[in-house]
Amino acid sequence: MGTAPAQIPTSFGHELRACLRCRLVKTYDQFRESGCENCPFFKMDGDNERVVDCTTPNFNGMISVMDPARSWAARWLRVGRFVPGCYTLAVSEALPEDLQALCEEVHVQYVAPKRV
């Protein structure tokens, strides 16, 4: 598989955020600098507000996936089709409605988090 891996978080403190669509985990600065490798249509790079809208600091657990297509854990978490990287096990917030509509427009699946 020739997909370049996502950036791995450069630190593991309070500045970590997870993409609300694909659950990729990086720091706020990394999302602002290079966006989300799985969701380039969100155009987060260079847009502070978009990073805040598309990501959340509220997530549970984390898994590093080196070979998503062959990893049972990646398939179980539904990240098997995404680029290698660090992913959260669960986010508790939904993507804002305008961004859910954007996902529909560009024909990518968005699965809202289950209500607890």
C-alpha positions, 0 to 999 in steps of 0.5 A: 500500500503506497499511502504515506502515513499521517504525522504522529503526535509530536507531544502527548499533552493537553494539546492533543486533538482528534479529527471528528470524522476519522478520529486521527490524533495529532496536536493542534499545531499539526492539524493547523500546519498540515490538516488531516491526512484522511480528510483533506476536504476539511481544509484545516491547514492554516485555518485555526477556526476550522481546526477547532470545528473539525477536531476535539480535545475530548476523546478516549484511548489511543491506538497506533496503526502501522498497517490499517488494512491488515490490522484487526484492531483497525478494522474493528475501529473502522479505521482500516481504510485510513492512513497509518497513524495514531487514532482515538478509540472514541470521540464523544462529540459530533461533527457540526452539521455544516461539516457533515453536509460537506462530507455528503457533498464530497461522498465520504462517510461520516458516522456520528458517535454513539450516544452514551 
